[in-house]
Amino acid sequence: MKANLMTFKKQLIVLLVSLLFSANSLAADEDIIWGVNSSPPFHIYSGEYKEQGFCDALVDSFQRQLPELSHRIRKLPSRRITMIMKKNKNLCFPCLIKRTSYNSDFNYTETTHLYEPHGIITRANTAAKIIKKYGQPVKFSDLVKDSDLRFAQPTERRYGQLQTLLETHLIDSENFSFISGENAHVNLLTMIVNDRIDYTIDYRAIMTYYNETEASTKNSGLVFLPIKEYGSLVIEGAVGCTNNEWGRNAVNQLDQVIEQLKADPDFQRSLDKWLGSDRPKLN
C-alpha cells in the first residue's frame, strides 16, 4: 500500500512538471502576446462600443495583417503590464507613447499613429475663468499655483514635462486627488460635471468618449483647453514590447506590416471617431 502511494506521488510530480514545461513552452512559442487594459477609448471592455476602441482596432489590424502568427490577448491593469515587461517577461503593449522616459527601455515599433498632447478638461464656466487668468492656450505653470481650483488625476497617469510642476505645486496639497479604479477616467469627468473637482489633464479623446457614452444629450458641457507648455508637440503612438529577444522578434514582425496598418480603413475610421478627423496624421 505504501509503495503504491509513493509511486502515485512520483507519477503526480512527473505530470505536474510536464504540464508546467508544456505551459512554458507554449508561452515561449507564442509570436505576439498583447497586454491590454481597460482605458476607453483606447481599449473598451464593455458597453455600446465594446472592443471598438482605437487601440482595439490597432490590435485587430495587426492580427489581420499577420494571420500566420499566433496572437494572444491578456487583459491586465496597465501598471501590471509594464511591471511584467520590465521583468523581461514576454508582452507587447499597444498604443504606448513612443520612447517616453517612463518606458525608455522597451522595444518600440515604428510610429503607428499620431495624436495631440494632453489638455485641460473642465466645465465651461471654469474654462472661461481659466482663460481669462491664464490665457489660451493655458499657461499651466501659472494655473498649477491657483489654490482656488481643485485638481484630480487617474492614479497611473503621468504628464511628461508637466509632471514636475504637478509634484511641486499640487500633489499632496488639499486641492489634489488621485482617482483609482478601472473606470477612473470616466468617473473623474463625472466629478468635474458634478462640481466635485474643477479640472484634470487628459487627452481630448477621453472627453469625446465621455460625451458619447455618459452625457445624456452627448454634450456634457465639458471643455478641452490646449496647454501652452506643449507648444506644437505631436504625440507618437507605437507598440512597445519587452526588451528581450522575443520582444525584438515581435517588433520586427510588426514593423513589416506597419504600412498596411496605416492604410487600414477600419483602423483609420476608429482614429477619426475618437481622435477627430482633424487629428494629426502621418504622411
C-alpha positions as CSV (number, residue, x, y, z in Angstrom):
1,M,0.0,0.0,0.0
2,K,2.8,2.4,1.0
3,A,4.8,1.5,-2.2
4,N,1.7,2.2,-4.3
5,L,1.3,5.6,-2.6
6,M,4.9,6.5,-3.3
7,T,4.6,5.5,-6.9
8,F,1.4,7.6,-7.3
9,K,3.2,10.7,-5.8
10,K,6.1,10.3,-8.2
11,Q,3.7,10.0,-11.1
12,L,1.9,13.1,-9.9
13,I,5.1,15.1,-9.7
14,V,6.2,14.0,-13.1
15,L,2.8,15.0,-14.5
16,L,2.9,18.4,-12.9
17,V,6.4,19.1,-14.1
18,S,5.4,18.0,-17.6
19,L,2.4,20.3,-17.5
20,L,4.5,23.2,-16.3
21,F,7.1,22.6,-19.0
22,S,4.4,22.4,-21.6
23,A,2.8,25.7,-20.5
24,N,6.2,27.5,-20.5
25,S,6.9,26.1,-24.0
26,L,3.5,27.3,-25.2
27,A,4.2,30.8,-23.9
28,A,7.6,30.8,-25.5
29,D,6.2,29.7,-28.8
30,E,3.5,32.4,-28.9
31,D,4.6,35.0,-31.5
32,I,2.6,38.1,-30.2
33,I,1.2,38.4,-26.7
34,W,-0.9,41.6,-26.4
35,G,-1.3,43.2,-23.0
36,V,-4.4,45.4,-23.0
37,N,-6.1,47.4,-20.2
38,S,-9.5,48.9,-19.7
39,S,-8.9,52.6,-20.8
40,P,-11.7,53.8,-23.1
41,P,-11.5,54.9,-25.8
42,F,-8.1,53.2,-26.1
43,H,-9.4,49.8,-25.2
44,I,-13.1,49.4,-24.4
45,Y,-14.2,46.4,-22.4
46,S,-18.0,46.9,-22.2
47,G,-21.0,48.9,-23.3
48,E,-22.2,50.2,-26.6
49,Y,-18.6,50.4,-28.0
50,K,-17.2,47.2,-26.6
51,E,-14.0,46.3,-28.3
52,Q,-14.2,49.4,-30.6
53,G,-11.5,51.5,-29.0
54,F,-8.8,52.7,-31.4
55,C,-6.2,50.5,-29.7
56,D,-8.6,47.6,-30.1
57,A,-8.7,48.5,-33.8
58,L,-4.9,48.6,-33.9
59,V,-4.6,45.1,-32.4
60,D,-7.3,43.8,-34.7
61,S,-5.5,45.2,-37.7
62,F,-2.2,43.6,-36.8
63,Q,-4.0,40.3,-36.4
64,R,-5.4,40.7,-39.9
65,Q,-2.1,41.7,-41.4
66,L,-0.2,38.9,-39.7
67,P,-2.6,35.8,-39.8
68,E,0.4,33.4,-39.9
69,L,1.4,34.5,-36.4
70,S,-0.2,33.3,-33.2
71,H,-1.8,36.2,-31.2
72,R,-2.9,36.1,-27.6
73,I,-4.6,38.9,-25.7
74,R,-4.1,39.3,-21.9
75,K,-6.4,41.7,-20.1
76,L,-4.4,43.3,-17.3
77,P,-4.1,46.6,-15.4
78,S,-1.7,49.0,-17.1
79,R,0.7,49.0,-14.2
80,R,0.8,45.2,-14.2
81,I,1.6,45.2,-17.9
82,T,4.6,47.5,-17.5
83,M,5.8,45.5,-14.5
84,I,5.7,42.3,-16.5
85,M,7.6,43.9,-19.3
86,K,10.2,45.4,-17.1
87,K,10.8,41.9,-15.6
88,N,11.6,40.8,-19.2
89,K,8.5,38.6,-19.5
90,N,7.1,38.4,-23.0
91,L,4.4,41.0,-23.7
92,C,3.6,43.8,-26.1
93,F,1.7,46.9,-25.0
94,P,-0.2,48.7,-27.9
95,C,-0.6,52.5,-28.1
96,L,2.3,53.4,-25.9
97,I,3.8,56.9,-26.3
98,K,7.0,56.2,-28.2
99,R,10.1,56.1,-26.1
100,T,9.0,58.1,-23.0
101,S,11.3,58.5,-20.1
102,Y,9.0,56.2,-18.1
103,N,9.3,53.3,-20.5
104,S,12.6,54.1,-22.4
105,D,13.9,50.5,-22.1
106,F,11.2,48.8,-24.2
107,N,11.5,47.8,-27.8
108,Y,9.2,50.0,-30.0
109,T,7.7,49.6,-33.4
110,E,7.7,52.3,-36.0
111,T,5.1,55.0,-35.3
112,T,1.6,53.7,-35.8
113,H,-0.4,56.9,-35.4
114,L,-0.2,60.5,-34.0
115,Y,-2.4,62.5,-31.7
116,E,-2.4,65.8,-29.9
117,P,-1.0,66.0,-26.3
118,H,-2.9,66.3,-23.1
119,G,-5.0,69.3,-22.4
120,I,-7.1,70.7,-19.6
121,I,-10.6,69.3,-19.3
122,T,-13.0,71.4,-17.2
123,R,-16.6,72.8,-17.1
124,A,-17.4,75.6,-19.4
125,N,-17.8,78.3,-16.7
126,T,-14.4,77.3,-15.1
127,A,-12.8,77.2,-18.6
128,A,-13.8,80.9,-19.1
129,K,-12.2,81.8,-15.7
130,I,-9.0,79.9,-16.6
131,I,-8.7,81.5,-20.0
132,K,-9.2,85.0,-18.5
133,K,-6.5,84.5,-15.9
134,Y,-4.0,82.2,-17.7
135,G,-4.5,82.7,-21.4
136,Q,-5.4,80.5,-24.3
137,P,-3.5,78.2,-24.7
138,V,-3.3,78.0,-20.9
139,K,0.0,78.7,-19.2
140,F,0.0,75.7,-16.9
141,S,2.9,76.8,-14.8
142,D,0.7,79.6,-13.6
143,L,-2.6,77.7,-13.4
144,V,-1.0,74.9,-11.3
145,K,-0.4,77.5,-8.5
146,D,-4.1,78.5,-8.3
147,S,-5.2,77.4,-4.8
148,D,-8.9,78.1,-5.6
149,L,-9.1,75.3,-8.1
150,R,-9.4,71.6,-7.3
151,F,-7.4,69.1,-9.5
152,A,-7.6,65.3,-9.8
153,Q,-5.9,62.7,-12.0
154,P,-6.1,59.0,-12.5
155,T,-3.7,57.2,-10.3
156,E,-1.5,55.8,-13.1
157,R,-1.5,58.9,-15.3
158,R,1.8,60.7,-15.9
159,Y,2.2,64.0,-17.7
160,G,5.7,64.2,-19.2
161,Q,7.2,67.7,-18.9
162,L,4.3,68.9,-16.7
163,Q,4.9,66.2,-14.1
164,T,7.5,68.3,-12.2
165,L,5.1,71.2,-11.9
166,L,2.4,68.9,-10.5
167,E,4.7,67.4,-8.0
168,T,6.0,70.8,-6.9
169,H,2.7,72.6,-6.6
170,L,-0.3,70.2,-6.4
171,I,0.5,66.7,-5.3
172,D,0.0,66.3,-1.5
173,S,-1.9,69.6,-1.4
174,E,-5.5,69.9,-0.2
175,N,-6.6,70.7,-3.8
176,F,-5.2,67.5,-5.3
177,S,-6.8,64.0,-5.5
178,F,-5.8,60.7,-7.1
179,I,-8.8,58.7,-8.6
180,S,-8.3,55.0,-8.8
181,G,-10.3,52.0,-10.3
182,E,-11.0,50.6,-13.7
183,N,-13.2,53.5,-14.7
184,A,-11.1,56.2,-13.1
185,H,-11.0,58.4,-16.3
186,V,-14.8,58.3,-16.7
187,N,-15.5,58.7,-13.0
188,L,-13.2,61.7,-12.9
189,L,-15.1,63.5,-15.6
190,T,-18.3,62.9,-13.9
191,M,-16.8,64.5,-10.8
192,I,-16.0,67.6,-12.9
193,V,-19.5,67.7,-14.3
194,N,-20.9,67.5,-10.8
195,D,-18.6,70.2,-9.5
196,R,-16.7,67.9,-7.1
197,I,-13.4,68.9,-8.7
198,D,-12.6,71.7,-11.1
199,Y,-10.2,70.3,-13.7
200,T,-8.0,67.5,-14.8
201,I,-5.4,66.9,-17.6
202,D,-6.0,64.2,-20.2
203,Y,-6.5,63.5,-23.9
204,R,-9.3,65.1,-25.8
205,A,-10.4,61.6,-26.8
206,I,-11.3,60.8,-23.2
207,M,-13.8,63.7,-23.3
208,T,-15.1,62.6,-26.7
209,Y,-15.8,59.1,-25.2
210,Y,-17.5,60.6,-22.2
211,N,-19.8,62.7,-24.3
212,E,-20.7,59.6,-26.4
213,T,-21.4,57.3,-23.5
214,E,-22.1,59.2,-20.3
215,A,-23.7,62.5,-21.2
216,S,-27.4,62.3,-21.6
217,T,-27.5,64.5,-24.6
218,K,-24.0,63.8,-25.8
219,N,-23.0,67.2,-24.6
220,S,-21.7,67.2,-21.0
221,G,-20.7,70.8,-21.0
222,L,-17.0,69.8,-20.7
223,V,-14.4,71.9,-22.5
224,F,-10.9,70.9,-23.6
225,L,-8.2,73.6,-23.4
226,P,-4.7,73.3,-25.0
227,I,-1.7,73.8,-22.8
228,K,0.9,76.4,-23.7
229,E,3.9,74.5,-22.5
230,Y,3.2,71.7,-25.0
231,G,3.5,74.2,-27.9
232,S,3.2,72.3,-31.2
233,L,4.1,68.9,-29.8
234,V,2.6,65.9,-31.5
235,I,2.4,62.5,-29.7
236,E,3.8,59.5,-31.5
237,G,1.9,56.2,-30.7
238,A,3.6,52.9,-31.2
239,V,3.6,49.3,-29.9
240,G,6.1,48.6,-27.1
241,C,7.4,45.1,-26.5
242,T,9.6,43.6,-23.8
243,N,13.3,44.3,-24.1
244,N,14.5,40.8,-24.8
245,E,15.0,38.5,-27.9
246,W,11.3,37.7,-28.0
247,G,10.3,41.4,-27.9
248,R,12.8,42.2,-30.6
249,N,11.4,39.5,-32.8
250,A,7.9,40.7,-32.1
251,V,8.7,44.3,-33.1
252,N,10.5,43.1,-36.3
253,Q,7.3,41.1,-37.3
254,L,5.0,44.1,-36.5
255,D,7.2,46.5,-38.4
256,Q,7.0,44.5,-41.6
257,V,3.3,45.4,-41.9
258,I,3.2,49.0,-40.5
259,E,2.4,50.5,-43.9
260,Q,-0.6,48.1,-44.2
261,L,-1.7,49.1,-40.7
262,K,-1.5,52.8,-41.5
263,A,-3.6,52.2,-44.7
264,D,-6.2,50.0,-42.9
265,P,-9.6,51.8,-43.3
266,D,-11.0,50.2,-40.1
267,F,-8.1,51.5,-38.0
268,Q,-8.3,54.9,-39.6
269,R,-12.1,55.2,-39.1
270,S,-11.6,54.3,-35.4
271,L,-8.9,57.0,-35.1
272,D,-11.2,59.5,-36.7
273,K,-14.1,58.6,-34.4
274,W,-12.2,59.0,-31.1
275,L,-9.3,61.4,-32.0
276,G,-11.3,63.5,-34.6
277,S,-11.0,63.8,-38.3
278,D,-8.7,66.9,-37.8
279,R,-6.2,64.8,-35.7
280,P,-2.5,64.9,-36.6
281,K,-1.8,62.4,-39.4
282,L,1.3,60.5,-40.6
283,N,2.4,61.4,-44.1
